[in-house]
Every structure is written in structure tokens, then in C-alpha cells.
Amino acid sequence: MSACEDEHRVHFRSQVPSLDGTHYKGQAGRIAVIGGSEEYTGAPFFSAMSAMRGGADLSFVFCPRNAAQIIKSYSPDLIVYPGFDALGNECTALARMHAIVVGPGLGRTDHAAEVFEKVLSYAIRSGTVLVIDADALWFLSQSPNLFAEIANSAEGFHVYLTPNKVELDRLLIAAAVDSTVQLVKLLKGKAVIIAKGNKDVIVSLNVQAEISTKASQKRVGGQGDILSGLLALYAFWMLRSRPLPCGPGYGVDGCLVTAAVAACSITRDATYQAFLKHRHGFVASDALAFVAEAVSKYVSDG
């Protein structure tokens, strides 16, 4: 772990909810995941369950009706709403959520596009932390006008974009910029971008970080979904205190990057431990089983 990563780790550790029995249910995090489709039921499950394994009290999945029973069958720990109409006309169902993930397994139908724009509009209005992942990144790249909506949003709105290389290239072309730094500037600092790869490169307006700790050497679907759930939760943890704690970069920017460093580091460690055990047979559900252990290691004093 580099000196920079260790600084972020200390900063993050100061904001982890204590396990002293004094908190009420939901206080450590209520995370919503909007996604899923008939074809893709694993993605929203991985995102929501990683938030639970990462320290959240409650995870909610809003998904199509034909995916709900399948996702429910994966775990009794998730609260699953069948049908995107459960969000409400103005996304009133999200009012109690501390952070939102949109995109895992969402698909690319016209209705899915409407759901994405509805959730984005709500997050901008409410100032709720939003993680835009997977298919939601595709919709963003197809609607460049949404870049302006994000850039011109009121103070207090914060969004993460979590592209892999192909998704990042698509976003840069849509935004007519040449680099991740330029895209962050175009979005007027409202977004933190995590470019996933052999190294996870985290870019905000004022703070940057690279995470190169060991990760699985086999790339399978679901690893990015695990990251998205942790990211939403840890952003809530880092931003919930006022005034904001001091740390690398300070202020909102520093806190958002610290959350991203923690989410990336824990995801990479969980996938690496699962890969060592399963090698060629490694799948994302194996990594999910190591998330809690990776969190414990990351927040320990050692």
C-alpha cells in the first residue's frame, strides 16, 4: 500500500461506524440499487449484497417484475421491489436512501433509459450520492445533454462514474474530450471518475489516486457490481459528518476520493483472495464471500 493509499485508509477508518450496539437499524447505511433485467439478475444482487457485506444495514433492489423473484431467491437479506413503478412518479421511494446505485444489469431498452433519467433527475434534486455504473454509463454516453445537467446541478450533488476501458472511451467520445481529467472538468467537479483496470485510477477535480494492490488475475462479470455497492455505502459514510473530517485533499473532494480508494482496495483484496482459492474457477460470487474479511483487514489498525 502506497503512502497516499495509507493516508486515505486512515481517513476512512475514522469514519467507519462503531460496532458498540448504540446504533439503530439503518443508521449505518440504507443503499438502493436500481437495475436488473430478465437476462441480468446477478448484477444488482452483487451490488446490493456487497453493500451489506461492506457494512450497510439495509439494501434495497428496484428491478423489473420478471427479475424480482429470481433476485429474492438469491438472498433473504435484500429488500426487493418488483417493477420500477415502485420507485414512484418522483422517485419518492428513494427519499429514505443514503446513496443510490443505478445501472447494474439494467439493460438498454427504452424503458430502462427512462428509469435511468428519472433516477438521475431525482438524485440531482435531492443531492443524494449517485453511482452510475454499467448500462447507465451507456445511456449517459448516448445522451450528451445529460453531461450538462450534471455539470449545472446544484451544490451538494455528487456522482461517481465507474467505467471500464471501453465504457470510458465511449464517454470521452460522447463528451468530445481527450482525457478523464478533461471530462471531470467538463462536469465542473460534480463527478468522481473511477477508471477500472489493472490499476484503478480515481480522478476528481482536485484529488487523484491510483490503486494497484493485488486483484484477481481472472476477469469475470460481477466484480464491478461489487465495487458499485461498496462505493455508494462508503461515500455515505465519508459525507455524513458535518463539518467534514480532514484528510487527503480535505473537504468533499477528499472524502469522495477516500471512499473510492476504500471501495477499490476492498474489492481488489476480496477478488484476489477468492482468485487464490479458486484460480481458473473463480467467479464473482466467490469474491462476495471475501468482502467482509477484506473490510475487517482494511479498517484494522494493522
C-alpha positions as CSV (number, residue, x, y, z in Angstrom):
1,M,0.0,0.0,0.0
2,S,1.4,3.4,-1.0
3,A,1.8,6.3,1.4
4,C,-1.1,8.0,-0.4
5,E,-3.3,4.9,-0.1
6,D,-2.4,4.6,3.6
7,E,-3.4,8.2,4.2
8,H,-6.8,7.6,2.7
9,R,-7.1,4.4,4.7
10,V,-6.5,6.3,8.0
11,H,-9.0,8.9,6.9
12,F,-11.6,6.3,6.0
13,R,-11.1,4.3,9.2
14,S,-12.0,7.4,11.3
15,Q,-15.5,7.4,9.7
16,V,-16.4,3.7,10.0
17,P,-19.5,3.3,12.2
18,S,-18.6,1.7,15.5
19,L,-19.9,-1.7,16.5
20,D,-20.8,-0.8,20.1
21,G,-24.5,-1.6,20.0
22,T,-25.7,2.0,20.2
23,H,-26.9,2.5,16.6
24,Y,-30.4,1.8,15.3
25,K,-31.3,-0.2,12.2
26,G,-30.5,1.7,9.1
27,Q,-28.1,4.2,10.6
28,A,-25.0,2.5,9.1
29,G,-26.5,2.8,5.6
30,R,-29.6,2.3,3.5
31,I,-28.5,1.7,0.0
32,A,-30.7,1.5,-3.1
33,V,-29.7,-0.4,-6.3
34,I,-31.8,0.3,-9.4
35,G,-31.1,-2.3,-12.1
36,G,-31.7,-5.8,-13.2
37,S,-33.5,-7.3,-16.2
38,E,-34.8,-10.7,-17.3
39,E,-31.3,-11.5,-18.6
40,Y,-29.2,-10.0,-15.9
41,T,-30.3,-10.7,-12.3
42,G,-26.9,-11.3,-10.8
43,A,-25.6,-7.7,-11.3
44,P,-28.0,-5.9,-8.9
45,F,-27.7,-8.7,-6.4
46,F,-23.9,-8.4,-6.3
47,S,-24.1,-4.6,-5.9
48,A,-26.7,-4.7,-3.1
49,M,-25.2,-7.6,-1.3
50,S,-21.7,-6.1,-1.4
51,A,-23.1,-3.0,0.4
52,M,-24.4,-5.3,3.1
53,R,-21.2,-7.3,3.4
54,G,-19.3,-4.0,3.3
55,G,-21.1,-2.6,6.4
56,A,-24.6,-1.4,5.4
57,D,-27.6,-2.2,7.5
58,L,-30.2,-2.4,4.6
59,S,-30.0,-2.8,0.9
60,F,-33.0,-2.3,-1.5
61,V,-33.2,-3.5,-5.1
62,F,-35.7,-1.9,-7.5
63,C,-35.9,-4.1,-10.6
64,P,-38.4,-5.4,-13.3
65,R,-41.1,-7.7,-12.2
66,N,-39.7,-10.6,-14.1
67,A,-36.4,-10.3,-12.3
68,A,-37.7,-9.7,-8.7
69,Q,-38.5,-13.3,-7.7
70,I,-35.1,-14.5,-9.0
71,I,-33.2,-11.9,-7.1
72,K,-35.2,-12.5,-4.0
73,S,-34.2,-16.2,-4.2
74,Y,-30.5,-15.3,-4.1
75,S,-30.8,-13.9,-0.5
76,P,-33.4,-13.2,2.1
77,D,-31.2,-10.3,3.3
78,L,-32.2,-8.0,0.4
79,I,-35.4,-6.0,0.2
80,V,-36.6,-6.4,-3.4
81,Y,-39.3,-4.3,-5.1
82,P,-40.9,-5.8,-8.2
83,G,-41.4,-3.3,-11.0
84,F,-39.8,0.1,-11.5
85,D,-43.2,1.8,-10.8
86,A,-42.4,1.0,-7.2
87,L,-40.0,4.0,-7.3
88,G,-43.0,6.3,-7.5
89,N,-43.6,9.2,-10.0
90,E,-41.0,11.4,-8.4
91,C,-38.9,8.6,-7.0
92,T,-40.4,9.1,-3.6
93,A,-39.4,5.6,-2.6
94,L,-35.8,6.8,-2.6
95,A,-36.3,9.5,-0.1
96,R,-35.0,7.4,2.8
97,M,-31.9,6.1,1.0
98,H,-28.5,7.3,1.9
99,A,-27.0,6.5,-1.5
100,I,-28.1,5.1,-4.9
101,V,-26.5,2.8,-7.5
102,V,-28.1,2.8,-10.9
103,G,-27.2,0.6,-13.9
104,P,-26.2,-2.9,-12.8
105,G,-28.0,-5.3,-15.2
106,L,-30.4,-2.6,-16.2
107,G,-30.4,-3.4,-19.9
108,R,-30.6,-1.0,-22.8
109,T,-34.3,-0.8,-23.5
110,D,-36.2,2.5,-23.9
111,H,-37.9,1.9,-20.6
112,A,-34.6,1.3,-18.9
113,A,-33.4,4.7,-20.4
114,E,-36.4,6.4,-18.9
115,V,-35.7,4.8,-15.5
116,F,-32.1,6.0,-15.6
117,E,-33.0,9.6,-16.4
118,K,-35.7,9.6,-13.7
119,V,-33.3,8.4,-11.1
120,L,-30.6,10.8,-12.2
121,S,-33.1,13.7,-12.0
122,Y,-34.1,12.6,-8.5
123,A,-30.5,12.4,-7.3
124,I,-29.7,15.8,-8.7
125,R,-32.8,17.4,-7.0
126,S,-32.3,15.6,-3.7
127,G,-28.5,15.8,-3.5
128,T,-28.3,12.0,-2.9
129,V,-24.9,10.4,-3.8
130,L,-25.4,8.5,-7.1
131,V,-23.2,5.8,-8.5
132,I,-23.7,5.5,-12.3
133,D,-22.5,2.0,-13.4
134,A,-22.7,-0.5,-16.3
135,D,-25.7,0.1,-18.6
136,A,-26.4,3.5,-17.0
137,L,-23.0,4.6,-18.3
138,W,-24.1,3.6,-21.8
139,F,-27.2,5.7,-21.5
140,L,-25.1,8.6,-20.4
141,S,-22.8,8.3,-23.4
142,Q,-25.9,8.2,-25.7
143,S,-27.3,11.4,-24.2
144,P,-24.6,14.1,-24.0
145,N,-27.2,16.6,-22.8
146,L,-27.1,14.8,-19.5
147,F,-23.5,15.9,-19.1
148,A,-24.8,19.5,-18.9
149,E,-27.5,18.5,-16.4
150,I,-24.8,17.0,-14.1
151,A,-22.4,19.9,-14.6
152,N,-25.1,22.5,-13.8
153,S,-26.6,20.7,-10.9
154,A,-26.9,22.5,-7.6
155,E,-24.2,22.4,-5.0
156,G,-24.5,19.2,-2.9
157,F,-25.0,16.7,-5.7
158,H,-22.2,14.2,-6.2
159,V,-21.9,11.4,-8.7
160,Y,-19.5,8.6,-9.4
161,L,-18.9,7.2,-12.8
162,T,-17.3,3.7,-12.8
163,P,-16.3,2.9,-16.4
164,N,-14.1,0.1,-17.7
165,K,-11.8,1.0,-20.6
166,V,-14.5,0.5,-23.3
167,E,-17.0,2.5,-21.3
168,L,-14.5,5.3,-20.6
169,D,-13.6,5.6,-24.3
170,R,-17.3,5.8,-25.2
171,L,-17.8,8.6,-22.6
172,L,-14.8,10.6,-23.8
173,I,-16.1,10.5,-27.4
174,A,-19.6,11.5,-26.3
175,A,-18.2,14.4,-24.3
176,A,-15.8,15.4,-27.0
177,V,-12.8,15.4,-24.6
178,D,-9.5,13.6,-24.7
179,S,-8.9,12.5,-21.1
180,T,-10.6,11.6,-17.8
181,V,-9.3,14.8,-16.3
182,Q,-10.9,16.9,-19.0
183,L,-14.2,15.0,-18.5
184,V,-14.2,15.8,-14.8
185,K,-13.6,19.5,-15.6
186,L,-16.4,19.4,-18.1
187,L,-18.7,18.1,-15.4
188,K,-17.5,21.0,-13.2
189,G,-16.2,18.8,-10.5
190,K,-19.6,17.2,-9.7
191,A,-18.3,13.8,-10.7
192,V,-15.6,11.5,-9.4
193,I,-14.5,9.0,-12.1
194,I,-13.1,5.6,-11.3
195,A,-11.4,4.1,-14.4
196,K,-11.3,0.4,-13.7
197,G,-8.5,-1.8,-15.0
198,N,-5.2,-3.4,-13.9
199,K,-4.9,-0.2,-11.9
200,D,-8.0,1.7,-10.7
201,V,-7.5,5.3,-11.5
202,I,-9.6,7.7,-9.4
203,V,-10.0,11.3,-10.7
204,S,-11.8,14.2,-9.1
205,L,-11.4,17.9,-9.7
206,N,-8.7,18.4,-7.0
207,V,-7.6,14.9,-5.9
208,Q,-6.4,11.8,-7.7
209,A,-5.3,8.3,-6.7
210,E,-4.2,5.1,-8.3
211,I,-4.9,1.7,-6.7
212,S,-2.7,-1.1,-7.9
213,T,-2.9,-3.6,-5.0
214,K,-3.3,-7.2,-6.0
215,A,-6.6,-8.3,-7.5
216,S,-8.0,-11.3,-9.3
217,Q,-6.0,-12.2,-12.5
218,K,-9.2,-13.6,-14.0
219,R,-11.7,-11.0,-15.1
220,V,-15.3,-12.1,-14.7
221,G,-18.6,-10.4,-14.7
222,G,-19.8,-9.1,-11.4
223,Q,-16.6,-7.6,-10.0
224,G,-17.6,-4.1,-11.0
225,D,-21.0,-4.6,-9.4
226,I,-19.4,-5.5,-6.1
227,L,-17.4,-2.2,-6.3
228,S,-20.5,-0.1,-7.0
229,G,-22.3,-1.2,-3.9
230,L,-19.3,-0.6,-1.7
231,L,-18.7,2.8,-3.3
232,A,-22.2,4.0,-2.6
233,L,-22.0,3.0,1.0
234,Y,-18.6,4.4,1.7
235,A,-19.5,7.7,0.1
236,F,-22.3,8.0,2.6
237,W,-20.0,7.2,5.5
238,M,-17.5,9.8,4.4
239,L,-20.0,12.6,3.8
240,R,-22.4,12.0,6.8
241,S,-20.4,14.1,9.3
242,R,-20.5,17.8,9.4
243,P,-18.2,19.5,9.4
244,L,-16.4,17.1,7.1
245,P,-13.3,15.4,8.6
246,C,-9.9,16.4,7.4
247,G,-8.0,14.1,5.2
248,P,-6.2,13.7,1.9
249,G,-7.3,16.7,-0.2
250,Y,-9.8,17.8,2.5
251,G,-13.4,18.7,2.0
252,V,-15.9,17.0,-0.2
253,D,-13.4,16.1,-2.9
254,G,-11.1,14.4,-0.5
255,C,-13.9,12.5,1.2
256,L,-15.3,11.2,-2.1
257,V,-11.8,10.0,-3.2
258,T,-11.2,8.4,0.1
259,A,-14.4,6.5,-0.2
260,A,-13.4,5.4,-3.7
261,V,-9.9,4.3,-2.5
262,A,-11.5,2.2,0.2
263,A,-14.1,0.6,-2.2
264,C,-11.4,-0.2,-4.8
265,S,-8.9,-1.5,-2.3
266,I,-11.5,-3.8,-0.6
267,T,-12.9,-5.0,-3.9
268,R,-9.4,-5.8,-5.2
269,D,-8.5,-7.7,-2.0
270,A,-11.7,-9.7,-2.0
271,T,-11.3,-10.7,-5.6
272,Y,-7.6,-11.6,-5.0
273,Q,-8.3,-13.8,-2.1
274,A,-11.1,-15.6,-4.0
275,F,-8.8,-16.0,-7.0
276,L,-6.1,-17.6,-4.9
277,K,-8.6,-20.1,-3.7
278,H,-10.4,-20.9,-6.9
279,R,-7.9,-19.9,-9.7
280,H,-9.4,-20.7,-13.1
281,G,-12.8,-21.5,-11.4
282,F,-13.1,-18.0,-9.9
283,V,-16.5,-16.3,-10.2
284,A,-17.8,-13.1,-8.7
285,S,-19.9,-14.9,-6.0
286,D,-16.6,-16.3,-4.7
287,A,-15.3,-12.7,-4.2
288,L,-18.5,-11.7,-2.5
289,A,-17.8,-14.2,0.2
290,F,-14.5,-12.5,1.0
291,V,-15.8,-8.9,1.2
292,A,-16.4,-8.9,4.9
293,E,-12.9,-10.3,5.6
294,A,-11.4,-7.6,3.3
295,V,-13.3,-4.9,5.1
296,S,-12.1,-6.1,8.5
297,K,-8.5,-6.1,7.3
298,Y,-8.8,-2.6,5.8
299,V,-10.2,-1.0,8.9
300,S,-7.9,-2.7,11.3
301,D,-5.0,-1.0,13.0
302,G,-2.5,-3.5,11.5
